Amino acid sequence: MFRRRGYLAAVWTYRVAARTELEGRPLSPAVFGWDGWDGKDRCAICEEVGAGGG
């Protein structure tokens, strides 16, 4: 459990730093040239599965 807390604390610290640097400006996938946050539009494996019908 301790490792999880340490990891979560590190992630939260990173999030706070990123939000501070961005000065509260909202981000959207389009800022990065992406269609969505899930990454399916950039995933070679997802493309293969989709092309194969499942």
N, CA, C and O atoms as a GROMACS GRO file, in nm:
protein
  216
    1MET      N    1   0.083  -0.119   0.000
    1MET     CA    2   0.000   0.000   0.000
    1MET      C    3   0.087   0.125   0.000
    1MET      O    4   0.051   0.225  -0.061
    2PHE      N    5   0.202   0.120   0.068
    2PHE     CA    6   0.288   0.238   0.074
    2PHE      C    7   0.334   0.281  -0.064
    2PHE      O    8   0.337   0.400  -0.094
    3ARG      N    9   0.370   0.186  -0.148
    3ARG     CA   10   0.415   0.220  -0.284
    3ARG      C   11   0.306   0.291  -0.361
    3ARG      O   12   0.332   0.387  -0.433
    4ARG      N   13   0.184   0.244  -0.346
    4ARG     CA   14   0.072   0.306  -0.417
    4ARG      C   15   0.055   0.451  -0.373
    4ARG      O   16   0.035   0.540  -0.456
    5ARG      N   17   0.064   0.475  -0.242
    5ARG     CA   18   0.052   0.612  -0.190
    5ARG      C   19   0.163   0.700  -0.245
    5ARG      O   20   0.140   0.814  -0.283
    6GLY      N   21   0.285   0.646  -0.248
    6GLY     CA   22   0.398   0.722  -0.302
    6GLY      C   23   0.378   0.754  -0.448
    6GLY      O   24   0.407   0.866  -0.492
    7TYR      N   25   0.328   0.658  -0.524
    7TYR     CA   26   0.302   0.679  -0.666
    7TYR      C   27   0.192   0.784  -0.685
    7TYR      O   28   0.207   0.876  -0.765
    8LEU      N   29   0.084   0.769  -0.612
    8LEU     CA   30  -0.027   0.864  -0.624
    8LEU      C   31   0.016   1.004  -0.584
    8LEU      O   32  -0.024   1.102  -0.647
    9ALA      N   33   0.097   1.015  -0.480
    9ALA     CA   34   0.147   1.146  -0.439
    9ALA      C   35   0.233   1.207  -0.550
    9ALA      O   36   0.224   1.327  -0.576
   10ALA      N   37   0.315   1.125  -0.613
   10ALA     CA   38   0.400   1.175  -0.721
   10ALA      C   39   0.317   1.220  -0.841
   10ALA      O   40   0.345   1.323  -0.901
   11VAL      N   41   0.215   1.141  -0.874
   11VAL     CA   42   0.127   1.178  -0.986
   11VAL      C   43   0.054   1.308  -0.954
   11VAL      O   44   0.044   1.397  -1.039
   12TRP      N   45   0.005   1.320  -0.832
   12TRP     CA   46  -0.067   1.443  -0.794
   12TRP      C   47   0.027   1.563  -0.797
   12TRP      O   48  -0.013   1.670  -0.842
   13THR      N   49   0.148   1.548  -0.750
   13THR     CA   50   0.246   1.656  -0.751
   13THR      C   51   0.275   1.698  -0.895
   13THR      O   52   0.284   1.818  -0.924
   14TYR      N   53   0.289   1.601  -0.984
   14TYR     CA   54   0.312   1.630  -1.125
   14TYR      C   55   0.193   1.706  -1.185
   14TYR      O   56   0.211   1.802  -1.260
   15ARG      N   57   0.072   1.660  -1.151
   15ARG     CA   58  -0.049   1.725  -1.202
   15ARG      C   59  -0.056   1.871  -1.157
   15ARG      O   60  -0.085   1.960  -1.237
   16VAL      N   61  -0.028   1.894  -1.030
   16VAL     CA   62  -0.031   2.031  -0.978
   16VAL      C   63   0.072   2.117  -1.049
   16VAL      O   64   0.043   2.231  -1.085
   17ALA      N   65   0.192   2.064  -1.070
   17ALA     CA   66   0.297   2.140  -1.139
   17ALA      C   67   0.256   2.171  -1.283
   17ALA      O   68   0.277   2.282  -1.331
   18ALA      N   69   0.199   2.073  -1.351
   18ALA     CA   70   0.156   2.095  -1.490
   18ALA      C   71   0.046   2.200  -1.496
   18ALA      O   72   0.050   2.288  -1.582
   19ARG      N   73  -0.052   2.192  -1.407
   19ARG     CA   74  -0.161   2.290  -1.406
   19ARG      C   75  -0.107   2.430  -1.375
   19ARG      O   76  -0.154   2.528  -1.432
   20THR      N   77  -0.011   2.438  -1.286
   20THR     CA   78   0.050   2.567  -1.253
   20THR      C   79   0.120   2.625  -1.375
   20THR      O   80   0.106   2.743  -1.406
   21GLU      N   81   0.195   2.540  -1.445
   21GLU     CA   82   0.267   2.586  -1.562
   21GLU      C   83   0.172   2.630  -1.672
   21GLU      O   84   0.200   2.725  -1.745
   22LEU      N   85   0.059   2.561  -1.685
   22LEU     CA   86  -0.039   2.596  -1.789
   22LEU      C   87  -0.127   2.714  -1.747
   22LEU      O   88  -0.209   2.762  -1.825
   23GLU      N   89  -0.110   2.758  -1.626
   23GLU     CA   90  -0.185   2.871  -1.572
   23GLU      C   91  -0.336   2.852  -1.584
   23GLU      O   92  -0.410   2.946  -1.611
   24GLY      N   93  -0.380   2.728  -1.563
   24GLY     CA   94  -0.522   2.699  -1.561
   24GLY      C   95  -0.589   2.694  -1.697
   24GLY      O   96  -0.710   2.675  -1.705
   25ARG      N   97  -0.512   2.710  -1.805
   25ARG     CA   98  -0.572   2.701  -1.938
   25ARG      C   99  -0.618   2.558  -1.964
   25ARG      O  100  -0.548   2.463  -1.930
   26PRO      N  101  -0.735   2.543  -2.022
   26PRO     CA  102  -0.784   2.408  -2.049
   26PRO      C  103  -0.707   2.342  -2.163
   26PRO      O  104  -0.661   2.409  -2.256
   27LEU      N  105  -0.695   2.214  -2.155
   27LEU     CA  106  -0.635   2.137  -2.263
   27LEU      C  107  -0.742   2.052  -2.329
   27LEU      O  108  -0.837   2.008  -2.265
   28SER      N  109  -0.725   2.030  -2.457
   28SER     CA  110  -0.811   1.938  -2.529
   28SER      C  111  -0.722   1.853  -2.618
   28SER      O  112  -0.608   1.891  -2.645
   29PRO      N  113  -0.771   1.740  -2.664
   29PRO     CA  114  -0.690   1.657  -2.753
   29PRO      C  115  -0.643   1.734  -2.877
   29PRO      O  116  -0.535   1.707  -2.930
   30ALA      N  117  -0.723   1.826  -2.924
   30ALA     CA  118  -0.689   1.903  -3.044
   30ALA      C  119  -0.561   1.985  -3.026
   30ALA      O  120  -0.491   2.012  -3.123
   31VAL      N  121  -0.530   2.025  -2.903
   31VAL     CA  122  -0.407   2.100  -2.875
   31VAL      C  123  -0.286   2.019  -2.922
   31VAL      O  124  -0.185   2.076  -2.965
   32PHE      N  125  -0.296   1.886  -2.912
   32PHE     CA  126  -0.187   1.797  -2.950
   32PHE      C  127  -0.204   1.739  -3.090
   32PHE      O  128  -0.122   1.660  -3.136
   33GLY      N  129  -0.312   1.778  -3.158
   33GLY     CA  130  -0.341   1.725  -3.291
   33GLY      C  131  -0.405   1.587  -3.287
   33GLY      O  132  -0.398   1.512  -3.385
   34TRP      N  133  -0.467   1.554  -3.175
   34TRP     CA  134  -0.529   1.423  -3.158
   34TRP      C  135  -0.680   1.433  -3.174
   34TRP      O  136  -0.738   1.541  -3.158
   35ASP      N  137  -0.744   1.319  -3.206
   35ASP     CA  138  -0.890   1.312  -3.215
   35ASP      C  139  -0.955   1.297  -3.078
   35ASP      O  140  -1.064   1.348  -3.054
   36GLY      N  141  -0.887   1.227  -2.987
   36GLY     CA  142  -0.943   1.203  -2.855
   36GLY      C  143  -0.835   1.170  -2.756
   36GLY      O  144  -0.719   1.150  -2.793
   37TRP      N  145  -0.874   1.163  -2.628
   37TRP     CA  146  -0.777   1.133  -2.522
   37TRP      C  147  -0.738   0.986  -2.519
   37TRP      O  148  -0.631   0.953  -2.468
   38ASP      N  149  -0.822   0.897  -2.570
   38ASP     CA  150  -0.796   0.754  -2.555
   38ASP      C  151  -0.680   0.702  -2.640
   38ASP      O  152  -0.630   0.593  -2.613
   39GLY      N  153  -0.637   0.776  -2.742
   39GLY     CA  154  -0.521   0.737  -2.821
   39GLY      C  155  -0.550   0.636  -2.930
   39GLY      O  156  -0.458   0.594  -3.000
   40LYS      N  157  -0.674   0.596  -2.947
   40LYS     CA  158  -0.706   0.495  -3.048
   40LYS      C  159  -0.669   0.539  -3.189
   40LYS      O  160  -0.637   0.455  -3.273
   41ASP      N  161  -0.673   0.668  -3.215
   41ASP     CA  162  -0.639   0.718  -3.348
   41ASP      C  163  -0.488   0.709  -3.376
   41ASP      O  164  -0.445   0.726  -3.490
   42ARG      N  165  -0.408   0.682  -3.273
   42ARG     CA  166  -0.262   0.673  -3.287
   42ARG      C  167  -0.209   0.534  -3.254
   42ARG      O  168  -0.087   0.516  -3.246
   43CYS      N  169  -0.295   0.438  -3.235
   43CYS     CA  170  -0.256   0.305  -3.187
   43CYS      C  171  -0.255   0.205  -3.303
   43CYS      O  172  -0.359   0.171  -3.359
   44ALA      N  173  -0.135   0.158  -3.337
   44ALA     CA  174  -0.122   0.060  -3.447
   44ALA      C  175  -0.197  -0.070  -3.416
   44ALA      O  176  -0.256  -0.129  -3.506
   45ILE      N  177  -0.194  -0.114  -3.290
   45ILE     CA  178  -0.265  -0.237  -3.253
   45ILE      C  179  -0.414  -0.218  -3.268
   45ILE      O  180  -0.483  -0.308  -3.317
   46CYS      N  181  -0.467  -0.102  -3.226
   46CYS     CA  182  -0.610  -0.076  -3.239
   46CYS      C  183  -0.651  -0.076  -3.386
   46CYS      O  184  -0.758  -0.126  -3.421
   47GLU      N  185  -0.567  -0.021  -3.471
   47GLU     CA  186  -0.596  -0.017  -3.615
   47GLU      C  187  -0.601  -0.159  -3.672
   47GLU      O  188  -0.689  -0.189  -3.753
   48GLU      N  189  -0.509  -0.246  -3.630
   48GLU     CA  190  -0.507  -0.384  -3.677
   48GLU      C  191  -0.634  -0.457  -3.633
   48GLU      O  192  -0.695  -0.528  -3.714
   49VAL      N  193  -0.674  -0.440  -3.508
   49VAL     CA  194  -0.794  -0.506  -3.457
   49VAL      C  195  -0.917  -0.456  -3.532
   49VAL      O  196  -1.003  -0.535  -3.569
   50GLY      N  197  -0.925  -0.324  -3.553
   50GLY     CA  198  -1.038  -0.267  -3.626
   50GLY      C  199  -1.046  -0.317  -3.769
   50GLY      O  200  -1.155  -0.342  -3.820
   51ALA      N  201  -0.932  -0.332  -3.834
   51ALA     CA  202  -0.929  -0.377  -3.973
   51ALA      C  203  -0.966  -0.524  -3.983
   51ALA      O  204  -1.019  -0.570  -4.085
   52GLY      N  205  -0.940  -0.598  -3.876
   52GLY     CA  206  -0.969  -0.741  -3.876
   52GLY      C  207  -1.111  -0.774  -3.836
   52GLY      O  208  -1.150  -0.891  -3.837
   53GLY      N  209  -1.186  -0.674  -3.801
   53GLY     CA  210  -1.326  -0.697  -3.765
   53GLY      C  211  -1.348  -0.734  -3.620
   53GLY      O  212  -1.459  -0.774  -3.584
   54GLY      N  213  -1.247  -0.720  -3.534
   54GLY     CA  214  -1.277  -0.747  -3.395
   54GLY      C  215  -1.159  -0.778  -3.317
   54GLY      O  216  -1.169  -0.803  -3.197
   0.00000   0.00000   0.00000
